[in-house]
Structure formats: structure tokens, C-alpha cells
Amino acid sequence: MHDTPHVIGVSGSLRDESGTRIAVQHALDAAAGAGATVAHIDLREWDLPLFDPDASAADSGDGPELAARVREADAMVLGTPVYHGTIASPLKTALDYCSIEDVEGTTVGILAVAGGGFPTPTLQHLRASVLELKGWPLPQDVAIPDSWAAFEDGTIADGDIIERVEELGANVVACAGIADQREEAEQSELATGD
């Protein structure tokens, strides 16, 4: 882990006026306020062809660079809009370029933005992907239902949602490196025979 935790945010929406991107940036601002360095990965700016495990690095667009950025992060905020009850394909493709070695032990905050009701399945799907990559998802996700009412003039309009998003950003910093700390404690116990 870096001396100062480094947090990246990945927005899984390609929409110009994306509530997901606004929420991820808000979480990153809170992470910066909690002492982290931050970087927002806006997938509109990345060349990520559909993942093909047989493709050469030259045919993988920015996939290898994305995986390297994920590998260097101490924590992440992953945000997705809800498309047909699950993760948006740009975020899924971004995760497909990441291996267990890139994500393992990384603290991950999860948020989902839905046009309709509470996005429980989407949050569960994203959590499952993080766990498959051996990441450490925070226990509390952020759900933003009814996005048509949650955002106004490029910002979050609901005070309760702002509070939850800011808490997510602060918590990824507070818990950055927690998996490494747990592993060190386990190794110490083995060494001392406790």
C-alpha cells in the first residue's frame, strides 16, 4: 500500500449527463477529503474492445493500461448504471480486463444508479464480480434509485444520497489496505504460535 492511499473511481456509464459519473466523482472528492490521492477513470475516454482472452496486447486497446491502473490502486469506487437489472456492459468489460492479481486485496466501494426502483440485483452482481477477483468490497453499498429525481444541474440533489456517497468515499480510504493488515496479523499469529 502507498503511504498515502490511492483511490480510483471507475464510472460504468457512457452517457454524457451521467448520474453514475457524478456519484463516483462525489465519492472520490470525499476520499480526497479523507487524505487519499484520487483518479477518475471515465470509460468514455478508454478504448476497451470486448474482452477476448486470445487477443494480443496490441489488439486489446487500453485494456492492459486499465489493468495496471487497477493494480496500482489501494482502493476503488466502482459505479454502474442499471441496465436490464445488472451491471452496464462498459464496466463489465473493464472488469474483464482485470485479473485476480490486479484486484486481490483491494478495498472496493460499490454504487449503482437506477432509473427505477432499488437496484439490489445490480449491487449483488457487482459485489459477486469483485469477490471473484478476490477484492474486498465494503459491507455497505450505495444505491441510488429513481435517478431522474436524484440528480439536478450536474450534482446530487438529495441530501441523504450525498451523505451515503460521501461516507462510501471516506470508508474506502479508512479501509484501504485492510486485507493486507489482516494477512499480516494472521502471519504474525502463525509465527508466534497464538
C-alpha positions as YAML, in Angstrom:
chain: A
units: angstrom
residues:
- id: 1
  name: MET
  ca: [0.00, 0.00, 0.00]
- id: 2
  name: HIS
  ca: [1.11, 3.55, -0.73]
- id: 3
  name: ASP
  ca: [1.98, 5.86, 2.18]
- id: 4
  name: THR
  ca: [-0.99, 7.97, 1.09]
- id: 5
  name: PRO
  ca: [-3.84, 5.71, -0.06]
- id: 6
  name: HIS
  ca: [-4.53, 5.94, -3.79]
- id: 7
  name: VAL
  ca: [-8.19, 5.55, -4.77]
- id: 8
  name: ILE
  ca: [-9.50, 5.19, -8.30]
- id: 9
  name: GLY
  ca: [-13.10, 5.53, -9.37]
- id: 10
  name: VAL
  ca: [-14.47, 3.75, -12.42]
- id: 11
  name: SER
  ca: [-17.71, 5.02, -13.94]
- id: 12
  name: GLY
  ca: [-19.54, 2.38, -15.95]
- id: 13
  name: SER
  ca: [-21.70, 4.81, -17.92]
- id: 14
  name: LEU
  ca: [-21.01, 6.27, -21.34]
- id: 15
  name: ARG
  ca: [-23.86, 8.80, -21.14]
- id: 16
  name: ASP
  ca: [-22.77, 12.44, -21.33]
- id: 17
  name: GLU
  ca: [-25.05, 13.55, -18.47]
- id: 18
  name: SER
  ca: [-24.31, 10.51, -16.31]
- id: 19
  name: GLY
  ca: [-25.57, 10.36, -12.75]
- id: 20
  name: THR
  ca: [-23.19, 7.46, -12.18]
- id: 21
  name: ARG
  ca: [-20.19, 9.59, -13.11]
- id: 22
  name: ILE
  ca: [-21.43, 12.41, -10.85]
- id: 23
  name: ALA
  ca: [-21.83, 10.00, -7.92]
- id: 24
  name: VAL
  ca: [-18.42, 8.37, -8.45]
- id: 25
  name: GLN
  ca: [-16.76, 11.79, -8.61]
- id: 26
  name: HIS
  ca: [-18.55, 12.84, -5.42]
- id: 27
  name: ALA
  ca: [-17.24, 9.71, -3.67]
- id: 28
  name: LEU
  ca: [-13.73, 10.48, -4.96]
- id: 29
  name: ASP
  ca: [-13.98, 14.05, -3.67]
- id: 30
  name: ALA
  ca: [-14.84, 12.63, -0.23]
- id: 31
  name: ALA
  ca: [-11.89, 10.22, -0.50]
- id: 32
  name: ALA
  ca: [-9.58, 13.12, -1.30]
- id: 33
  name: GLY
  ca: [-11.02, 14.97, 1.71]
- id: 34
  name: ALA
  ca: [-10.13, 11.92, 3.81]
- id: 35
  name: GLY
  ca: [-6.49, 12.18, 2.72]
- id: 36
  name: ALA
  ca: [-6.27, 9.98, -0.39]
- id: 37
  name: THR
  ca: [-4.93, 10.72, -3.84]
- id: 38
  name: VAL
  ca: [-7.65, 10.04, -6.39]
- id: 39
  name: ALA
  ca: [-8.13, 9.42, -10.11]
- id: 40
  name: HIS
  ca: [-11.39, 9.10, -12.01]
- id: 41
  name: ILE
  ca: [-11.38, 6.57, -14.85]
- id: 42
  name: ASP
  ca: [-14.09, 7.75, -17.23]
- id: 43
  name: LEU
  ca: [-14.67, 4.81, -19.56]
- id: 44
  name: ARG
  ca: [-15.79, 7.18, -22.35]
- id: 45
  name: GLU
  ca: [-12.12, 8.06, -22.73]
- id: 46
  name: TRP
  ca: [-10.79, 4.49, -22.90]
- id: 47
  name: ASP
  ca: [-10.53, 2.17, -25.90]
- id: 48
  name: LEU
  ca: [-11.80, -1.11, -24.45]
- id: 49
  name: PRO
  ca: [-12.86, -3.61, -27.11]
- id: 50
  name: LEU
  ca: [-14.93, -6.55, -25.90]
- id: 51
  name: PHE
  ca: [-12.55, -8.73, -23.95]
- id: 52
  name: ASP
  ca: [-11.04, -11.57, -25.96]
- id: 53
  name: PRO
  ca: [-8.64, -13.79, -23.98]
- id: 54
  name: ASP
  ca: [-6.96, -14.81, -27.25]
- id: 55
  name: ALA
  ca: [-6.30, -11.23, -28.38]
- id: 56
  name: SER
  ca: [-2.77, -9.89, -28.35]
- id: 57
  name: ALA
  ca: [-1.88, -6.86, -26.24]
- id: 58
  name: ALA
  ca: [-1.84, -4.81, -29.45]
- id: 59
  name: ASP
  ca: [-5.46, -5.82, -30.12]
- id: 60
  name: SER
  ca: [-6.62, -5.13, -26.54]
- id: 61
  name: GLY
  ca: [-6.81, -1.35, -26.80]
- id: 62
  name: ASP
  ca: [-6.32, 0.30, -23.42]
- id: 63
  name: GLY
  ca: [-7.13, -2.92, -21.52]
- id: 64
  name: PRO
  ca: [-3.57, -3.57, -20.27]
- id: 65
  name: GLU
  ca: [-3.22, 0.06, -19.11]
- id: 66
  name: LEU
  ca: [-6.54, -0.15, -17.27]
- id: 67
  name: ALA
  ca: [-5.45, -3.34, -15.51]
- id: 68
  name: ALA
  ca: [-2.20, -1.62, -14.49]
- id: 69
  name: ARG
  ca: [-4.11, 1.35, -13.03]
- id: 70
  name: VAL
  ca: [-6.34, -1.02, -11.05]
- id: 71
  name: ARG
  ca: [-3.30, -2.97, -9.81]
- id: 72
  name: GLU
  ca: [-1.68, 0.23, -8.52]
- id: 73
  name: ALA
  ca: [-4.76, 1.36, -6.58]
- id: 74
  name: ASP
  ca: [-5.16, 0.79, -2.85]
- id: 75
  name: ALA
  ca: [-8.93, 1.16, -3.13]
- id: 76
  name: MET
  ca: [-11.60, 1.63, -5.79]
- id: 77
  name: VAL
  ca: [-15.07, 3.04, -6.17]
- id: 78
  name: LEU
  ca: [-16.99, 1.17, -8.86]
- id: 79
  name: GLY
  ca: [-20.16, 2.80, -10.15]
- id: 80
  name: THR
  ca: [-22.64, 1.38, -12.61]
- id: 81
  name: PRO
  ca: [-25.94, 2.41, -14.07]
- id: 82
  name: VAL
  ca: [-28.55, -0.33, -14.02]
- id: 83
  name: TYR
  ca: [-29.20, -1.84, -17.44]
- id: 84
  name: HIS
  ca: [-31.78, -4.63, -17.52]
- id: 85
  name: GLY
  ca: [-31.26, -5.37, -13.85]
- id: 86
  name: THR
  ca: [-27.49, -5.82, -13.98]
- id: 87
  name: ILE
  ca: [-24.09, -4.16, -14.49]
- id: 88
  name: ALA
  ca: [-23.64, -1.93, -17.53]
- id: 89
  name: SER
  ca: [-21.50, -3.53, -20.25]
- id: 90
  name: PRO
  ca: [-18.73, -0.86, -20.21]
- id: 91
  name: LEU
  ca: [-17.96, -1.61, -16.55]
- id: 92
  name: LYS
  ca: [-18.23, -5.37, -17.09]
- id: 93
  name: THR
  ca: [-15.78, -5.11, -20.00]
- id: 94
  name: ALA
  ca: [-13.39, -3.05, -17.85]
- id: 95
  name: LEU
  ca: [-13.52, -5.71, -15.13]
- id: 96
  name: ASP
  ca: [-12.97, -8.44, -17.71]
- id: 97
  name: TYR
  ca: [-9.56, -6.91, -18.45]
- id: 98
  name: CYS
  ca: [-8.58, -7.23, -14.77]
- id: 99
  name: SER
  ca: [-7.13, -10.41, -13.30]
- id: 100
  name: ILE
  ca: [-7.15, -11.62, -9.72]
- id: 101
  name: GLU
  ca: [-3.57, -10.31, -9.41]
- id: 102
  name: ASP
  ca: [-4.83, -6.81, -10.33]
- id: 103
  name: VAL
  ca: [-7.67, -6.69, -7.79]
- id: 104
  name: GLU
  ca: [-6.79, -9.11, -4.99]
- id: 105
  name: GLY
  ca: [-6.97, -7.46, -1.57]
- id: 106
  name: THR
  ca: [-8.13, -4.11, -2.96]
- id: 107
  name: THR
  ca: [-10.84, -2.35, -0.94]
- id: 108
  name: VAL
  ca: [-13.83, -1.62, -3.18]
- id: 109
  name: GLY
  ca: [-16.81, 0.67, -2.68]
- id: 110
  name: ILE
  ca: [-19.81, -0.16, -4.86]
- id: 111
  name: LEU
  ca: [-22.60, 2.06, -6.07]
- id: 112
  name: ALA
  ca: [-25.44, 1.60, -8.55]
- id: 113
  name: VAL
  ca: [-27.71, 4.19, -10.14]
- id: 114
  name: ALA
  ca: [-31.17, 3.08, -11.27]
- id: 115
  name: GLY
  ca: [-33.80, 4.86, -13.29]
- id: 116
  name: GLY
  ca: [-36.44, 2.99, -11.32]
- id: 117
  name: GLY
  ca: [-36.58, 1.10, -8.04]
- id: 118
  name: PHE
  ca: [-33.90, -0.10, -5.65]
- id: 119
  name: PRO
  ca: [-31.06, -1.79, -7.64]
- id: 120
  name: THR
  ca: [-30.48, -4.80, -5.36]
- id: 121
  name: PRO
  ca: [-29.67, -7.35, -8.13]
- id: 122
  name: THR
  ca: [-27.17, -5.00, -9.75]
- id: 123
  name: LEU
  ca: [-25.38, -4.38, -6.45]
- id: 124
  name: GLN
  ca: [-25.27, -8.15, -5.85]
- id: 125
  name: HIS
  ca: [-23.87, -8.81, -9.33]
- id: 126
  name: LEU
  ca: [-21.15, -6.19, -8.93]
- id: 127
  name: ARG
  ca: [-20.28, -7.47, -5.45]
- id: 128
  name: ALA
  ca: [-20.02, -11.02, -6.86]
- id: 129
  name: SER
  ca: [-17.62, -9.84, -9.58]
- id: 130
  name: VAL
  ca: [-15.41, -8.07, -7.02]
- id: 131
  name: LEU
  ca: [-15.36, -11.17, -4.80]
- id: 132
  name: GLU
  ca: [-14.45, -13.41, -7.77]
- id: 133
  name: LEU
  ca: [-11.46, -11.13, -8.35]
- id: 134
  name: LYS
  ca: [-10.55, -11.50, -4.64]
- id: 135
  name: GLY
  ca: [-11.27, -7.83, -3.96]
- id: 136
  name: TRP
  ca: [-12.56, -6.70, -0.57]
- id: 137
  name: PRO
  ca: [-15.95, -4.99, -1.07]
- id: 138
  name: LEU
  ca: [-17.13, -2.70, 1.70]
- id: 139
  name: PRO
  ca: [-20.14, -4.09, 3.58]
- id: 140
  name: GLN
  ca: [-22.29, -1.05, 2.76]
- id: 141
  name: ASP
  ca: [-23.12, -0.32, -0.89]
- id: 142
  name: VAL
  ca: [-24.77, 2.84, -2.17]
- id: 143
  name: ALA
  ca: [-27.99, 2.50, -4.13]
- id: 144
  name: ILE
  ca: [-29.40, 5.49, -5.96]
- id: 145
  name: PRO
  ca: [-32.92, 4.63, -7.19]
- id: 146
  name: ASP
  ca: [-35.15, 6.97, -9.20]
- id: 147
  name: SER
  ca: [-32.18, 8.73, -10.74]
- id: 148
  name: TRP
  ca: [-34.50, 11.14, -12.57]
- id: 149
  name: ALA
  ca: [-35.15, 12.76, -9.17]
- id: 150
  name: ALA
  ca: [-31.75, 12.16, -7.54]
- id: 151
  name: PHE
  ca: [-29.68, 14.50, -9.75]
- id: 152
  name: GLU
  ca: [-30.16, 18.11, -10.74]
- id: 153
  name: ASP
  ca: [-27.90, 20.52, -12.64]
- id: 154
  name: GLY
  ca: [-24.93, 18.15, -12.65]
- id: 155
  name: THR
  ca: [-24.98, 17.35, -8.95]
- id: 156
  name: ILE
  ca: [-26.70, 15.06, -6.45]
- id: 157
  name: ALA
  ca: [-29.95, 16.72, -5.38]
- id: 158
  name: ASP
  ca: [-30.84, 14.53, -2.38]
- id: 159
  name: GLY
  ca: [-29.06, 15.23, 0.93]
- id: 160
  name: ASP
  ca: [-29.40, 11.62, 2.16]
- id: 161
  name: ILE
  ca: [-27.77, 10.31, -1.02]
- id: 162
  name: ILE
  ca: [-24.96, 12.87, -0.71]
- id: 163
  name: GLU
  ca: [-24.30, 11.67, 2.82]
- id: 164
  name: ARG
  ca: [-24.19, 8.00, 1.77]
- id: 165
  name: VAL
  ca: [-21.91, 8.69, -1.21]
- id: 166
  name: GLU
  ca: [-19.53, 10.77, 0.92]
- id: 167
  name: GLU
  ca: [-19.47, 8.03, 3.55]
- id: 168
  name: LEU
  ca: [-18.58, 5.50, 0.84]
- id: 169
  name: GLY
  ca: [-15.67, 7.68, -0.30]
- id: 170
  name: ALA
  ca: [-14.39, 8.16, 3.25]
- id: 171
  name: ASN
  ca: [-14.78, 4.45, 4.06]
- id: 172
  name: VAL
  ca: [-12.72, 3.25, 1.10]
- id: 173
  name: VAL
  ca: [-9.87, 5.39, 2.45]
- id: 174
  name: ALA
  ca: [-10.35, 4.23, 6.04]
- id: 175
  name: CYS
  ca: [-10.38, 0.59, 4.92]
- id: 176
  name: ALA
  ca: [-7.70, 0.79, 2.20]
- id: 177
  name: GLY
  ca: [-5.16, -1.95, 2.79]
- id: 178
  name: ILE
  ca: [-7.34, -3.75, 5.33]
- id: 179
  name: ALA
  ca: [-6.87, -7.09, 3.55]
- id: 180
  name: ASP
  ca: [-3.07, -6.66, 3.83]
- id: 181
  name: GLN
  ca: [-3.38, -5.82, 7.53]
- id: 182
  name: ARG
  ca: [-5.46, -8.95, 8.13]
- id: 183
  name: GLU
  ca: [-2.93, -11.10, 6.28]
- id: 184
  name: GLU
  ca: [-0.05, -9.59, 8.29]
- id: 185
  name: ALA
  ca: [-1.92, -10.29, 11.54]
- id: 186
  name: GLU
  ca: [-2.54, -13.91, 10.51]
- id: 187
  name: GLN
  ca: [1.13, -14.38, 9.61]
- id: 188
  name: SER
  ca: [2.15, -12.87, 12.94]
- id: 189
  name: GLU
  ca: [-0.13, -15.28, 14.80]
- id: 190
  name: LEU
  ca: [1.35, -18.22, 12.91]
- id: 191
  name: ALA
  ca: [4.88, -17.04, 13.72]
- id: 192
  name: THR
  ca: [4.16, -16.67, 17.44]
- id: 193
  name: GLY
  ca: [2.01, -19.79, 17.69]
- id: 194
  name: ASP
  ca: [-1.01, -17.92, 19.08]
...
